[in-house]
Amino acid sequence: MNESTSAAGIAAGYAFTGPALDLGAVLWDGACLPAAPVRIPLPMLNRHGLVAGATGTGKTKTLQLIAEQLSAQGVPVFLADVKGDLSGISAPGTASDRVRARASEVGQKWTATGFPAEFYALGGLGHGIPLRATVTSFGPLLLSKVLGLNRTQEQSLGLVFHYADQKGLELLDLKDLRSVVAFLTSDDGKAELKALGGLSTATAGVILRSLTAFEAQGMASFFGEPEFDTAEFLRTASDGRGIVSVLELPAVQDKPQLFSTFLMWLLADLFHDLPEVGDADRPKLVFFFDEAHLLFDDASKAFLDSITQTVRLIRSKGIGVFFVTQTPKDVPGEVLGQLGNRVQHALRAFTPDDQKALKATVKTFPDSAYDLEELLTGLGTGEAVVTVLSERGAPTPVAATRLRAPESLMGPVDGAELDRAVQASPLHDRYAQAVDRESAFEKLAARAEAAAPTDAKSAARTARPTPGTKPERPAPDAQRSVVEQVVGSGMFKSLARSVGTQIGREITRSLFGTARRRR
């Protein structure tokens, strides 16, 4: 096979007839061929994908490039902005010699363009509309991942959720869950704990201590109401372009387990709520899962099984998921096998482990006309090895690609400008103010308070003082049960009551144990 035939064959593999995203142009024998574009068919974006590469190779700009074109074609996008440099997608880019040169090399008609965007922040930490989840919706599997519980503790936490569901104790925030666990480990709750079966006092104590430590780290703000409705991610702007939802994570980048698991909750929530659509002509949403390796690190088998099932089934709901990480080996094989579109930036091979990862990466690609080991270590910034699914669903030829330049700002927008955009959003008033309505915490506190007078009278009848002596007054803490002490110690009662649908006594739980909600 001579070079021209190889280059022509690669180009033919990307000559699609339907709508597609333009990634760049084929690189062959050191030259960029602008007449040989590399593209992804729009309907294939819900077949999922992987964007991988070493730090500094251009992964973030690739996300921005794909997100821009999806938005332009009316497809909403979700981006997790870990480093804080994707907010620029909302502002027009700046022309420069480098941008003009890249556009010329790949045959791009570059125009500075900003795209419609909404900005979110977990629990309101950072620049963005607060994004919260209720504890009951988050579910025991995801919460166990965040708390660092082992398999036995994870199963025990599932029993606690089951108990709360059965008893109508709504778990809206962390203090709700903590109060239920405290009750079950108290004298008043011993019978209920025993009836649960499989939940030991020692394990419940570990869970309670983990929750207390978790709250002490400032995590309580991520859980509560109003809970975010993930259907907000599916909106389009008035001009028909898809809205790019940017989750700003710099304020919590030191809490990787939290934000990676929260991203999984968003995905699971979408899976629960969306109807089946089959193979549509375009995705309903494309979800970019940055720092994906954090999700899989130290994950239990049940957690990994749920991820695999979610990725496999959510395609039929019209959702495409792109995992973003450094090497394909960061993603379990069961998940990697479901990712039909691949954009692999450069890899480094400085150490034996690097070389092993490089060889493993090469094996995940179809047969190629390139020497992939050599190519992957020699790619420049903004270049990648690409293979996607064709319109027929077959893998395209492997193509070394020089990528297009994003048309929006390649960098963050000013914090004050972000705040103005957040304040102007129609979603701000809906989610900005936290609400604390009656739930498990208040119900258990009321139960303890109602039982207190009866207990006092009973104690007065049975503990009569010896004539001539003063009755012994118990210490203040001894007069209260454990649940009264934990639930009532310095915690404020509800500051507000929101009108909302009460969670039923029977809550159907699905993947990850997350709760289905009525919209």
C-alpha positions in Angstrom: 0.0 0.0 0.0 1.7 3.3 -1.1 1.4 6.5 0.9 -1.1 8.3 -1.3 -3.4 5.3 -1.4 -3.2 5.0 2.4 -4.0 8.7 2.9 -6.8 8.6 0.4 -8.2 5.5 2.1 -8.2 7.1 5.5 -10.0 10.2 4.1 -12.6 8.1 2.4 -13.4 6.5 5.8 -14.5 10.0 7.1 -16.5 11.1 4.0 -20.0 11.0 5.6 -23.1 12.2 3.9 -25.1 13.2 7.0 -24.5 15.9 9.7 -21.1 15.6 11.4 -18.7 17.4 13.6 -15.4 18.5 12.0 -12.4 17.6 14.2 -9.5 18.5 11.9 -7.5 17.2 9.0 -5.5 14.0 8.3 -1.7 14.0 9.1 0.3 11.8 6.8 4.0 11.6 6.4 4.5 14.8 8.4 2.1 16.8 6.3 -1.4 18.1 7.1 -3.9 17.4 4.4 -6.7 20.0 4.6 -8.7 18.3 1.8 -8.9 15.2 4.0 -11.2 16.2 6.9 -11.7 14.0 10.0 -15.2 14.0 11.3 -17.7 12.3 13.7 -21.2 11.6 12.5 -23.7 13.4 14.7 -26.0 10.4 15.3 -22.9 8.4 16.6 -22.2 10.8 19.4 -24.6 8.7 21.7 -22.3 5.7 21.2 -20.0 7.3 23.7 -16.3 8.1 23.5 -12.9 8.6 25.1 -10.7 11.6 25.0 -7.3 10.6 26.5 -3.7 11.9 26.6 -0.9 13.1 28.8 -1.2 16.4 30.7 -0.7 19.4 28.4 -1.5 17.6 25.1 -4.7 19.6 24.4 -7.5 17.4 25.8 -9.4 20.5 27.2 -9.3 22.2 23.9 -10.6 19.1 22.2 -13.6 19.1 24.6 -14.2 22.7 23.8 -14.0 22.1 20.1 -16.5 19.2 20.2 -18.8 21.1 22.6 -18.9 24.2 20.3 -20.0 22.1 17.3 -22.6 20.2 19.2 -24.1 23.4 20.5 -24.1 24.9 17.0 -26.1 21.8 15.8 -28.7 22.2 18.5 -27.3 19.5 20.9 -27.0 20.5 24.6 -23.7 19.7 26.3 -22.5 19.1 29.9 -18.9 19.9 30.7 -17.1 19.3 34.0 -14.6 22.2 34.3 -12.0 20.8 36.8 -9.3 23.4 36.2 -11.6 26.4 35.6 -10.5 27.1 32.0 -13.7 26.0 30.1 -15.8 29.0 31.0 -14.4 30.8 28.0 -16.8 28.8 25.8 -19.4 31.5 26.5 -17.2 34.3 25.0 -15.9 34.8 21.4 -12.3 33.7 20.9 -9.4 36.0 20.1 -7.7 35.9 16.7 -4.0 35.4 16.8 -1.2 34.3 14.5 -1.3 30.8 16.0 -5.1 30.5 15.5 -4.9 31.8 11.9 -2.1 29.4 11.1 -3.9 26.4 12.6 -7.1 27.3 10.7 -5.2 27.6 7.4 -3.4 24.2 8.0 -6.7 22.3 8.5 -8.9 24.2 6.1 -11.0 25.8 8.8 -13.0 29.0 8.3 -12.4 30.4 11.8 -14.9 32.9 13.2 -14.7 34.2 16.8 -17.9 32.9 18.4 -19.4 32.6 21.9 -21.9 29.9 22.8 -24.9 29.9 25.1 -23.8 28.6 28.5 -25.0 28.1 32.1 -22.6 27.9 35.0 -23.1 25.6 38.0 -21.2 25.0 41.2 -21.5 22.1 43.6 -23.3 23.3 46.7 -22.8 26.9 45.5 -19.0 26.7 46.2 -17.5 28.8 43.4 -19.0 30.8 40.5 -22.3 29.1 39.5 -25.8 28.2 40.3 -25.8 25.9 43.3 -26.2 22.2 42.4 -27.4 20.0 45.2 -28.8 16.5 45.6 -30.9 15.1 48.3 -29.3 12.2 50.2 -32.2 9.8 49.4 -31.8 10.6 45.7 -28.0 10.2 45.8 -28.4 6.7 47.2 -26.3 4.4 49.3 -23.8 3.2 46.7 -22.7 6.6 45.6 -22.6 7.9 49.2 -20.6 4.9 50.2 -18.0 5.8 47.5 -17.8 9.4 48.8 -17.5 8.3 52.5 -14.9 5.7 51.7 -16.9 2.8 53.1 -15.9 -0.8 52.5 -18.2 -3.4 51.0 -19.8 -4.5 54.3 -20.4 -0.9 55.4 -21.8 -0.1 51.9 -24.4 -2.9 52.3 -25.2 -1.8 55.8 -25.8 1.8 54.6 -28.2 0.3 52.0 -30.2 -1.2 54.9 -30.3 2.2 56.6 -31.7 3.8 53.4 -34.2 0.9 53.2 -35.3 1.5 56.8 -35.8 5.2 56.2 -37.8 4.6 53.0 -40.1 2.1 54.8 -40.7 4.4 57.8 -41.3 7.6 55.8 -38.2 9.3 57.1 -37.1 11.6 54.3 -33.4 11.8 53.9 -33.0 15.2 52.4 -29.6 16.3 53.9 -26.8 14.8 55.8 -28.2 15.6 59.2 -31.3 13.5 58.3 -29.1 10.5 57.6 -27.0 11.1 60.6 -30.1 11.3 62.9 -31.5 8.0 61.5 -28.2 6.2 62.1 -28.0 7.8 65.6 -31.5 6.6 66.4 -30.8 3.1 65.3 -27.7 2.9 67.5 -29.6 4.5 70.5 -31.4 2.6 73.3 -34.7 3.7 71.7 -33.8 2.3 68.4 -32.2 -1.0 69.4 -35.3 -3.0 68.6 -35.6 -1.4 65.1 -31.9 -2.1 64.5 -32.3 -5.7 65.4 -35.3 -6.1 63.1 -33.3 -4.8 60.2 -30.9 -7.7 60.3 -27.4 -7.6 58.8 -26.7 -4.2 60.4 -24.5 -4.4 63.5 -24.1 -1.7 66.1 -20.4 -1.5 65.4 -20.9 -1.0 61.6 -23.6 1.6 62.3 -21.2 3.4 64.6 -18.5 3.4 61.8 -21.1 4.9 59.4 -22.1 7.5 62.0 -18.5 8.6 62.6 -17.8 8.7 58.8 -20.9 11.0 58.3 -19.8 13.3 61.2 -16.3 13.6 59.8 -17.7 14.2 56.3 -19.8 17.1 57.6 -16.9 18.5 59.5 -15.0 18.8 56.2 -17.7 21.2 55.0 -19.6 18.7 52.8 -23.1 19.4 54.1 -23.8 22.1 51.5 -23.8 19.7 48.6 -26.8 17.8 49.9 -30.3 19.2 50.4 -33.0 21.1 48.7 -33.9 22.4 46.3 -32.5 19.4 44.5 -31.3 20.1 41.0 -33.4 18.8 38.2 -31.1 17.3 35.6 -33.6 18.0 32.9 -32.2 21.6 33.0 -29.2 20.2 31.1 -31.4 19.4 28.1 -32.4 22.9 27.1 -31.7 24.8 23.9 -31.3 28.6 23.5 -33.8 30.8 21.8 -31.7 30.7 18.6 -31.8 26.9 18.5 -28.3 26.2 19.7 -27.7 23.8 22.5 -26.9 25.2 25.9 -23.5 24.3 27.2 -23.8 23.5 31.0 -20.4 24.1 32.7 -20.0 22.7 36.1 -17.3 24.9 37.7 -15.1 22.6 40.0 -12.0 24.6 40.9 -13.4 25.3 44.4 -13.7 21.5 45.1 -10.8 20.1 43.0 -9.2 19.0 46.3 -12.2 16.7 46.9 -12.0 14.5 43.8 -14.0 11.6 45.2 -16.9 14.0 45.9 -17.1 15.7 42.5 -16.4 12.5 40.4 -19.2 10.7 42.3 -21.5 13.7 42.0 -21.0 13.6 38.2 -22.1 9.9 38.3 -25.2 10.9 40.2 -26.1 13.4 37.5 -25.7 10.7 34.9 -27.7 8.2 36.9 -30.5 10.7 37.5 -30.7 11.4 33.7 -30.9 7.7 33.1 -33.8 7.3 35.5 -35.9 10.1 34.2 -35.5 10.0 30.4 -37.7 7.9 28.1 -36.3 5.4 25.6 -35.7 7.0 22.2 -33.6 4.3 20.4 -31.3 5.4 17.7 -32.1 9.1 17.1 -30.7 11.4 14.4 -28.9 13.4 17.1 -28.2 13.0 20.9 -30.4 14.7 23.5 -27.2 15.5 25.5 -23.5 14.8 25.3 -21.9 14.5 28.8 -18.2 14.9 29.2 -16.8 13.1 32.3 -13.5 14.8 33.1 -10.8 13.2 35.4 -12.6 9.9 34.8 -10.0 7.8 36.6 -11.1 9.3 39.9 -14.5 7.6 39.5 -13.0 4.1 39.1 -10.3 4.3 41.8 -11.0 2.0 44.7 -14.5 1.4 43.5 -16.5 -1.6 44.7 -17.7 -4.3 42.3 -21.3 -3.2 42.8 -20.3 0.4 42.0 -18.4 -0.7 38.8 -21.2 -2.9 37.7 -23.6 0.0 38.1 -21.4 2.3 36.0 -21.1 -0.3 33.3 -24.8 -0.9 33.2 -25.5 2.9 33.1 -23.1 3.5 30.2 -24.5 0.5 28.3 -28.2 1.5 28.7 -28.1 5.3 28.7 -27.4 5.3 24.9 -31.0 4.3 24.3 -32.1 7.4 26.2 -30.3 9.6 23.7 -27.3 10.5 26.0 -23.7 10.3 24.8 -21.0 10.0 27.5 -17.3 10.9 26.8 -14.8 9.9 29.5 -11.7 12.2 29.7 -8.6 10.8 31.3 -4.8 10.3 30.7 -4.7 6.7 29.3 -7.3 4.1 28.3 -6.1 1.8 31.1 -7.7 4.3 33.5 -11.1 3.0 32.3 -12.2 -0.6 33.1 -12.4 -2.9 30.1 -16.2 -3.4 30.5 -16.7 0.3 30.1 -13.9 0.9 27.6 -15.4 -1.7 25.2 -18.6 0.5 25.0 -16.8 3.7 23.9 -17.1 3.8 20.1 -15.4 7.1 19.5 -11.7 7.7 20.4 -9.6 10.8 20.4 -6.1 9.9 21.7 -3.7 12.7 22.3 0.1 12.1 22.9 1.4 9.7 25.5 4.7 9.9 27.3 7.0 6.8 27.5 9.6 7.9 30.0 9.3 5.0 32.4 8.7 1.2 32.1 5.2 1.8 33.3 4.7 4.5 30.7 5.9 2.1 28.0 3.6 -0.6 29.2 0.7 1.8 29.1 1.7 2.9 25.6 1.7 -0.7 24.3 -1.7 -1.4 26.0 -3.1 1.7 24.3 -2.0 0.7 20.9 -3.7 -2.7 21.3 -7.1 -0.9 21.8 -7.0 0.5 18.3 -8.0 -1.2 15.1 -5.3 -2.2 12.6 -3.6 0.9 11.3 -1.4 2.1 8.5 0.6 4.0 11.1 3.2 2.9 13.5 1.1 3.8 16.5 3.8 3.4 19.1 6.0 5.9 17.4 3.1 8.2 16.4 1.6 8.5 19.9 4.8 9.6 21.4 5.5 12.1 18.7 2.2 13.9 18.4 2.3 17.7 19.1 -0.1 19.7 21.2 -3.5 19.9 19.4 -2.9 16.6 17.5 -4.5 13.3 18.1 -5.1 9.8 16.8 -8.7 9.4 16.0 -11.1 6.6 15.2 -14.9 6.9 15.4 -18.0 5.0 14.4 -19.1 5.6 10.8 -22.8 6.2 9.9 -23.1 2.4 9.5 -21.7 1.9 13.0 -18.4 0.4 11.9 -15.0 1.8 13.1 -13.4 4.3 10.8 -9.7 4.0 9.8 -7.3 5.2 12.4 -6.4 8.8 11.5 -3.6 10.9 12.8 -5.3 14.3 13.0 -4.3 17.9 13.4 -7.3 19.4 15.3 -9.2 22.6 14.6 -8.9 25.6 16.8 -11.9 26.4 19.1 -13.8 29.5 18.1 -14.6 30.5 21.6 -12.2 32.0 24.2 -9.4 29.5 25.0 -9.2 30.3 28.7 -11.4 31.4 31.6 -13.7 34.4 31.6 -13.4 36.9 34.5 -14.9 35.9 37.8 -17.1 39.0 37.9 -18.4 38.3 34.5 -19.2 34.8 35.5 -21.1 36.0 38.5 -23.1 38.4 36.3 -24.1 35.5 34.0 -25.2 33.4 37.0 -27.3 36.2 38.5 -29.0 36.8 35.1 -29.8 33.1 34.6 -33.5 32.2 34.8 -32.4 29.3 37.0 -30.8 31.4 39.7 -33.9 32.2 41.7 -35.0 28.5 41.5 -31.9 27.1 43.0 -29.9 29.8 44.8 -31.5 29.7 48.2 -31.2 26.5 50.2 -34.4 25.2 51.8 -34.7 23.0 54.9 -38.1 21.5 55.2 -39.4 18.9 57.7 -37.7 15.5 57.1 -36.1 12.7 59.2 -34.1 15.1 61.5 -37.2 17.0 62.6 -39.4 14.0 62.8 -37.0 12.1 65.0 -36.4 15.2 67.2 -40.2 15.6 67.6 -40.6 11.9 68.5 -37.9 12.2 71.2 -39.4 15.4 72.5 -42.9 13.8 72.7 -41.5 10.8 74.5 -39.6 12.9 77.1 -42.5 13.8 79.5 -43.7 10.2 79.6 -40.2 9.0 80.5 -39.9 11.7 83.2 -43.2 10.6 84.9 -42.3 7.0 84.7 -38.9 7.7 86.3 -40.5 9.7 89.0 -42.8 6.8 90.0 -40.1 4.2 90.0 -37.3 6.1 91.6 -38.6 7.3 94.9 -36.0 8.9 97.2 -35.1 7.4 100.6 -36.9 9.4 103.4 -34.6 12.1 104.7 -32.4 12.2 101.6 -32.5 14.4 98.5 -33.2 12.7 95.2 -30.1 12.3 93.1 -30.3 14.5 90.0 -29.0 12.9 86.9 -26.5 14.7 84.7 -28.1 16.7 81.9 -26.7 14.4 79.2 -27.9 11.3 81.0 -31.5 12.6 81.0 -31.5 12.5 77.2 -31.3 9.6 74.9 -28.5 9.4 72.3 -30.8 10.5 69.6 -31.9 13.6 71.6 -28.2 14.5 72.2 -27.1 14.0 68.6 -30.2 15.4 66.9 -30.7 18.3 69.3 -27.2 19.3 70.0 -26.8 22.9 68.7 -28.6 22.2 65.4 -31.1 24.8 64.2 -34.6 23.7 63.4 -35.9 24.2 59.9 -35.3 27.7 58.7 -37.8 27.4 55.9 -40.5 25.1 54.6 -40.7 24.5 50.9 -43.8 23.2 49.2 -42.8 20.0 47.4 -43.9 16.5 46.8 -43.4 14.3 49.8 -41.1 11.3 49.2 -43.3 8.2 49.4 -42.9 5.5 52.0 -41.9 3.2 49.2 -39.2 4.7 47.1 -38.2 2.7 44.0 -34.4 2.5 43.8 -32.5 1.6 40.7 -28.9 1.8 39.6 -26.6 2.9 42.4 -29.6 2.7 44.8 -30.6 6.2 43.6 -34.2 7.1 44.1 -36.6 7.8 41.2 -38.4 11.1 41.4 -41.5 12.4 39.8 -40.9 15.5 37.8 
